[in-house]
Amino acid sequence: MIAARVIQRATARKLWCPGRSISSESASIDFRSDTVTQPCDDMKKAMINSPLGDDVMGEDPTVLKLESMLAEQFGMEAGLFFPTGTQSNLCGVMAHCHGRGSEVLLGANAHLCLYEHGNLSTLGGIHSRQIQERPDATLDPSTVEKMIRADDPHFPRTDVVCIENTHNVLGGVPLPKSYVDELSKVCVENELKLHIDGARIMNACVAMNVSAEDLCENVNSVSICLSKGLGSPVGSVLVGSSEVIYLARRQRKACGGGMRQAGVIAGAGIFAIENNVNRLADDHARAKVLAGVMKSAGFVIDKEPQTNLLFFGVPEGSRLTQDDVIEKASEVRVLFGGGYSGGTRCRIAMHKHITDGCVEKAGQILKDIATGF
Ligand SMILES: *Cc1c(COP(=O)(O)O)cnc(C)c1O
């Protein structure tokens, strides 16, 4: 018998092929990701009106403005604009490492570990050593400390610790400053650098009512996605010391991330930072409302959502599988996917196109799916 994995491989080839057409039938409620948003008219206007220059020559005023805005908000010396969070994470981590044979300590469920094509190893020559997170999505600082390698030619050289805030696959969990500081202390004492994959760090700040500067006071770099809940079409920014940004800029060039008149997209990022941060609280509130409805319909919600991500399992005792729920909902244009967690959870992501009305409608549909079996 052929393993499901092999069949999946054939499907994947079709899915990612060029020229695939996308059906644009009736509007759907799209919970698949907080990356599916379209820029609003005002954001598009901001993009069109952004002054531009060649950013590889350091002459794009809009890119420079976005970089310094975020550096200031995070209390860091400098920022660097990237096309993606994946590249920003990679270049940030590489900037901290001594080179090939360096090692990074990170969570086994970190995006950097699961979803970035193993690029620390394939592109960076960096070994990643994974640590199982605790149920609250944190790494145990004493475990981290134990994992730091002795200076011995048998071992790679531990240079960096990476954490994710909010933690995506473990529930969109915002991690508090006390935890970040605790890990930072371990890093400082052992001469390691601390990098935050802050794809959704603004969600963390809003959820915990803490400033970015305060939350990241004791870290060496943060990668911030503008294209998630903040609603930009593209872009991430890495912030850190001038030295780290100097080194990351070299890595970015090597990765092909040196963009020219990039202000046309950085302008969207500035608009997003100025207009779309506070509204994240609405996404968080809607995730809680939908979780409540789904819980009453029997769906298993292990963790009350604290930010914009809601993970759930099929109702207890139900004959439904996760794929049934995903398919039945998609038949009526409510879209979401399987979360990671070993394929036993679905994930709903809130974003700026999801209104109270969408939540109400989706709640009703999910209730019907739960009771239909
Ligand atoms: C999306 C995401 C990234 C990477 O961002 P891309 O822009 O998609 O490359 C990194 N970390 C986390 C936690 C993410 O959710």
The ligand as a Tripos MOL2 file, in Angstrom:
@<TRIPOS>MOLECULE
LIG
   15    15     1     0     0
SMALL
NO_CHARGES

@<TRIPOS>ATOM
      1 C1          4.6270   33.7160    9.1670 C.3       1 LIG1
      2 C2          5.6410   33.4630   10.1970 C.ar      1 LIG1
      3 C3          7.0080   33.6210    9.9300 C.ar      1 LIG1
      4 C4          7.5760   33.8710    8.5460 C.3       1 LIG1
      5 O1          7.0150   34.8410    7.7990 O.3       1 LIG1
      6 P1          6.9720   34.8000    6.1910 P.3       1 LIG1
      7 O2          6.8300   36.2480    5.8950 O.co2     1 LIG1
      8 O3          5.7700   33.9920    5.8500 O.co2     1 LIG1
      9 O4          8.2380   34.2280    5.6870 O.co2     1 LIG1
     10 C5          7.8950   33.4320   10.9590 C.ar      1 LIG1
     11 N1          7.4730   33.0850   12.1720 N.ar      1 LIG1
     12 C6          6.1870   32.9180   12.4840 C.ar      1 LIG1
     13 C7          5.8000   32.5540   13.8730 C.3       1 LIG1
     14 C8          5.2150   33.0880   11.5090 C.ar      1 LIG1
     15 O5          3.9420   32.9040   11.8050 O.3       1 LIG1
@<TRIPOS>BOND
     1     1     2 1
     2     2     3 ar
     3     2    14 ar
     4     3     4 1
     5     3    10 ar
     6     4     5 1
     7     5     6 1
     8     6     7 2
     9     6     8 1
    10     6     9 1
    11    10    11 ar
    12    11    12 ar
    13    12    13 1
    14    12    14 ar
    15    14    15 1
@<TRIPOS>SUBSTRUCTURE
     1 LIG1         1 GROUP 0 **** ****
